[in-house]
Amino acid sequence: MDKLTENLAELGNGCSLPISLEVIGERWCFMILRASFNGVRHFEDFLSEIGIARNILANRLTRLVEAGIMSRRPCDHDKRKVEYRLTDKGADLLSVIVAIRQWGEKWETGVRSNPVLADAKDRQPISQISIRAHDDRILGLDDLCWIDEAELKSHAADHSGSGNRDDMVVRPLKEIGEPSAA
């Protein structure tokens, strides 16, 4: 069990969560991303759309470009202007932004945001973002556990990827009183 407990003081060493938060974990970055998902591309439009100070916007856009989340390039129709576009890396943040929005609707505002995010094909509101198992079951906190990567690799090598996994060392995610491995 000890090898599944991480020292919270050392989370920055190889853990993806603090590294990710360094790039996007600030209010204005989320607002810029939200505006980008809504088609905003130009500096002046970001300013008017989200009500951010010029120096903060310039700083955050630079950080997002340096992180590879957005690209900066001259506009096709006017080479004097610059546009910012989400990269594939940035587009992958859509589910994160939607999940945070849905959480806020449930726990902070108590009402669905307007406009409602819908499926373009059938014009129906999207479902709640969820954690899903390999077989598409929706998982909750009690359904999750931590398994050391070496244990997974060892089990896959010893059992050809099939068979019973009950012999694996696991730590339930929702253990009370133990440090998080997240």
Order of alpha helices (4+ residues) and beta strands (2+ residues): alpha-alpha-alpha-alpha-beta-beta-alpha-alpha-beta-beta-beta-alpha-beta
